């Protein structure tokens, strides 16, 4: 479909400064990822295929691995909860916090928490919830939302951040030096860590065999948050399981390189459970909330491969649509190619207007090429486009493709059209036969038509 989509409208309004920030941040990540992967591995694609196979196996036996993980976690002293919906997850977490008398907490970066809008919910219910990841902290101060899975403030520059810090009292004066910005945030957050009564995190992986949970950060904020807090609550999507600890060797090597072009994320934490006797610090109580929130429906669909995702953001970095429009153009928690597939699947029943997202793609295949778990994103986008068509869901200004199908399946009509194609180079936009096509051509410059000679060449070629 080639109609004008909502994402087009957003991309037209985006400021040059914001677009430059997104483009620079995304393209740099893609180039570094390629260099590091090919420097360290002779055949990175083999590693990606292995990671995808492990995740596929896990998804095929997800029910069994959830039972195994629950048993292993309970044996470690962790209290396990299951939430079928986002609302149930929020209510469960609020109940846990109230049960422990928590009114102040710090929170590590969690896309699952962003997905269900956990922070506003907790604050509406009287619990002070402070983001401790530097990017998420800035997002919170600006009352903004993340625009990237790994780099939530990819759409901001240091001048904007310095203004925010001065406006919100984190700093007394304006200073846009990145090192100074970081130090000022550290000073502000350090006191908050010590005052917090709980820490909320997500989880990158949960090992079904051992019950150990894995967190990776580059700032150590989850470690700071857990060390003084008596209560730790982890919100985990059910797809975050891996069968065995040995599988982590594959995923950790791919995650760091794909997300930030590092051999290994700076802080790689294995969480064994609540503090054991003799340990000097750490939470006395640990709760894990496994959240479904539409994931079992995705698992039952023909797009189940999207649940392999390990939230590295590589597909966002490489995507030409994302680079031009930014993550906010996708209007949901997940932007870029991952969001174009996952968001309609998770939220489409409530927000049918998200059916336009699978069309926000050139189908160039770059997202599949960089995905560390080998998700066939272009194939999934096509499946979702087909689903929207079969269900009669049309995005704004979408042009039906049936006229083209008629043309393309009729040799005589096609030959006639080819003989007239050169006329398109001289056809004014305003006389396009369909108004959505006029709108589309009014925003884009098509290359001159240079074809139409193949049949003549083929007919007259030397057959000797």
Order of alpha helices (4+ residues) and beta strands (2+ residues): alpha-alpha-alpha-alpha-beta-alpha-beta-alpha-alpha-beta-alpha-alpha-alpha-beta-beta-beta-alpha-beta-beta-alpha-beta-beta-alpha-alpha-alpha-alpha-alpha-alpha-alpha-alpha-alpha-alpha
